[in-house]
């Protein structure tokens, strides 16, 4: 059995519902991704906790910084969780379907604060 076939079998067995690799790929292609919202795969993804908290590290830096650059902000979900933001905050996003999303989200959040 090739490594590729073995990998596909493992993926299929991990999803718990006996769907093929191709079926899972087709499902993913059918979903519109907005920002970093991958909730449609919550039932078959896992993550491990780290010994450190990235958002706490970033917030700690905000205490002394007046500038912040967020590269690849997605839909601005993480950045919006850090409010209040440094005075000069810039976010970039290269994935075309997401380009307007962080701007709209962050404008609403900043107007409320």
C-alpha positions, 0 to 999 in steps of 0.5 A, a space after each residue: 500500500 502506498 503512503 498516499 493510500 495509507 494517508 487517505 485511509 487514515 483520514 477516512 477513519 479519523 472522520 468517524 463517519 466512513 466518508 471517503 477522502 474525496 467526499 471530505 474534500 468535496 464538502 470543504 469545497 462546497 463551504 464558503 470560508 469567511 475569515 477563519 470560521 471553520 465551524 463546519 468541521 468542528 466535529 472532526 478537528 482537534 487541537 492541543 493546548 500549549 503551555 503558553 497563550 498567544 493572545 496573552 503574549 500579544 496583550 502584554 506587548 500592547 502595554 508598551 506599544 503604540 503600533 501593531 501589524 496583523 499579517 493575514 488577519 482573516 476575518 479580523 476575529 483574533 484582532 477584534 478579540 484584542 480590543 482596545 488596540 494600539 493607536 496605530 493598528 494595521 491589518 492585512 489580508 491577501 485572501 480576496 473573499 476576506 478582504 472587506 470582512 475585517 474592515 467591516 467587523 473592526 469598524 463596528 467594534 471600534 465605534 462601540 469602544 
